[in-house]
């Protein structure tokens, strides 16, 4: 799975935004435009090969960090699964997952 293939799907309009992504994104003030911008300009910070998903990190136009989970299992289209603003207690610089305390 390559980020460029995901971006090509976005450019061609071959994507679907799940209801979950819309609901969670709107709770955090993340618009569809923000989600697409993050995918087009952000970077992959985690790959989930067993589910063919990845976590993309980027910023909206107000420089707020945003995470977008993308599913590329269909191969010819992209599903935007969820999106959120990363919480500081769980992420370092919004890009590295903090280890859980046991």
C-alpha positions as a LaTeX table, in Angstrom:
\begin{tabular}{lrrr}
\hline
Residue & $x$ (\AA) & $y$ (\AA) & $z$ (\AA) \\
\hline
Unk1 & 0.00 & 0.00 & 0.00 \\
Unk2 & 1.50 & 3.27 & $-1.09$ \\
Unk3 & 0.35 & 6.72 & $-0.05$ \\
Unk4 & 0.60 & 7.85 & $-3.68$ \\
Unk5 & $-1.95$ & 5.21 & $-4.73$ \\
Unk6 & $-4.27$ & 6.46 & $-1.98$ \\
Unk7 & $-3.77$ & 10.05 & $-3.11$ \\
Unk8 & $-4.49$ & 9.06 & $-6.72$ \\
Unk9 & $-7.84$ & 7.62 & $-5.62$ \\
Unk10 & $-8.64$ & 10.84 & $-3.79$ \\
Unk11 & $-7.74$ & 12.94 & $-6.86$ \\
Unk12 & $-9.97$ & 10.77 & $-9.06$ \\
Unk13 & $-12.85$ & 10.96 & $-6.60$ \\
Unk14 & $-12.65$ & 7.23 & $-5.86$ \\
Unk15 & $-13.27$ & 7.47 & $-2.13$ \\
Unk16 & $-16.00$ & 7.00 & 0.42 \\
Unk17 & $-16.27$ & 8.69 & 3.79 \\
Unk18 & $-17.91$ & 6.47 & 6.40 \\
Unk19 & $-20.67$ & 7.78 & 8.61 \\
Unk20 & $-18.33$ & 7.13 & 11.54 \\
Unk21 & $-15.66$ & 9.41 & 10.04 \\
Unk22 & $-18.21$ & 12.15 & 9.44 \\
Unk23 & $-19.66$ & 11.90 & 12.95 \\
Unk24 & $-16.30$ & 11.75 & 14.75 \\
Unk25 & $-14.75$ & 14.40 & 12.54 \\
Unk26 & $-17.57$ & 16.85 & 12.99 \\
Unk27 & $-17.37$ & 16.35 & 16.80 \\
Unk28 & $-13.80$ & 17.67 & 16.58 \\
Unk29 & $-14.61$ & 20.37 & 14.04 \\
Unk30 & $-12.94$ & 18.46 & 11.18 \\
Unk31 & $-14.55$ & 19.03 & 7.80 \\
Unk32 & $-14.48$ & 16.78 & 4.74 \\
Unk33 & $-12.14$ & 19.35 & 3.17 \\
Unk34 & $-9.81$ & 18.95 & 6.17 \\
Unk35 & $-9.83$ & 15.15 & 5.84 \\
Unk36 & $-8.96$ & 15.29 & 2.14 \\
Unk37 & $-6.29$ & 17.93 & 2.72 \\
Unk38 & $-4.59$ & 15.76 & 5.36 \\
Unk39 & $-4.53$ & 12.77 & 2.99 \\
Unk40 & $-3.19$ & 14.88 & 0.11 \\
Unk41 & $-0.46$ & 16.60 & 2.13 \\
Unk42 & 0.15 & 14.55 & 5.27 \\
Unk43 & 2.37 & 11.61 & 6.04 \\
Unk44 & 1.67 & 8.03 & 7.02 \\
Unk45 & 2.69 & 7.49 & 10.65 \\
Unk46 & 1.34 & 3.97 & 11.12 \\
Unk47 & 0.65 & 1.09 & 8.73 \\
Unk48 & $-1.79$ & $-1.72$ & 9.56 \\
Unk49 & $-0.96$ & $-4.34$ & 6.88 \\
Unk50 & $-3.38$ & $-7.02$ & 8.08 \\
Unk51 & $-6.33$ & $-4.69$ & 7.46 \\
Unk52 & $-4.72$ & $-2.69$ & 4.65 \\
Unk53 & $-5.22$ & 0.53 & 6.58 \\
Unk54 & $-2.96$ & 3.37 & 7.53 \\
Unk55 & $-2.98$ & 6.38 & 9.82 \\
Unk56 & $-2.23$ & 9.66 & 8.09 \\
Unk57 & $-1.06$ & 12.69 & 10.07 \\
Unk58 & $-1.34$ & 16.25 & 8.86 \\
Unk59 & $-2.75$ & 19.68 & 9.65 \\
Unk60 & $-5.78$ & 21.63 & 8.56 \\
Unk61 & $-5.40$ & 25.18 & 7.23 \\
Unk62 & $-5.45$ & 26.49 & 10.83 \\
Unk63 & $-2.39$ & 24.31 & 11.64 \\
Unk64 & $-4.40$ & 22.01 & 13.92 \\
Unk65 & $-3.02$ & 18.43 & 13.89 \\
Unk66 & $-5.39$ & 15.82 & 12.49 \\
Unk67 & $-5.30$ & 12.04 & 12.13 \\
Unk68 & $-7.19$ & 10.24 & 9.35 \\
Unk69 & $-7.51$ & 6.44 & 9.18 \\
Unk70 & $-7.70$ & 5.23 & 5.58 \\
Unk71 & $-8.69$ & 1.76 & 4.33 \\
Unk72 & $-7.25$ & 0.73 & 0.96 \\
Unk73 & $-8.39$ & $-2.90$ & 0.93 \\
Unk74 & $-10.57$ & $-2.39$ & $-2.16$ \\
Unk75 & $-7.47$ & $-1.44$ & $-4.16$ \\
Unk76 & $-9.25$ & 0.89 & $-6.55$ \\
Unk77 & $-10.94$ & 3.11 & $-4.00$ \\
Unk78 & $-10.30$ & 4.46 & $-0.54$ \\
Unk79 & $-12.50$ & 4.42 & 2.54 \\
Unk80 & $-11.94$ & 7.16 & 5.08 \\
Unk81 & $-12.72$ & 5.20 & 8.23 \\
Unk82 & $-12.33$ & 7.79 & 10.97 \\
Unk83 & $-10.67$ & 11.07 & 11.81 \\
Unk84 & $-9.84$ & 12.92 & 14.99 \\
Unk85 & $-7.59$ & 15.45 & 16.66 \\
Unk86 & $-4.87$ & 13.46 & 18.46 \\
Unk87 & $-4.89$ & 13.84 & 22.23 \\
Unk88 & $-1.67$ & 15.02 & 23.82 \\
Unk89 & $-1.83$ & 12.41 & 26.56 \\
Unk90 & $-1.73$ & 9.66 & 23.90 \\
Unk91 & 0.66 & 11.09 & 21.28 \\
Unk92 & 4.09 & 12.74 & 21.20 \\
Unk93 & 4.06 & 15.67 & 18.79 \\
Unk94 & 0.82 & 14.15 & 17.43 \\
Unk95 & 2.93 & 11.61 & 15.52 \\
Unk96 & 4.31 & 8.97 & 17.91 \\
Unk97 & 1.99 & 6.87 & 20.00 \\
Unk98 & 2.88 & 7.04 & 23.70 \\
Unk99 & 3.41 & 3.75 & 25.46 \\
Unk100 & 0.64 & 2.79 & 27.82 \\
Unk101 & 1.47 & 2.70 & 31.51 \\
Unk102 & 0.73 & $-0.63$ & 33.13 \\
\hline
\end{tabular}
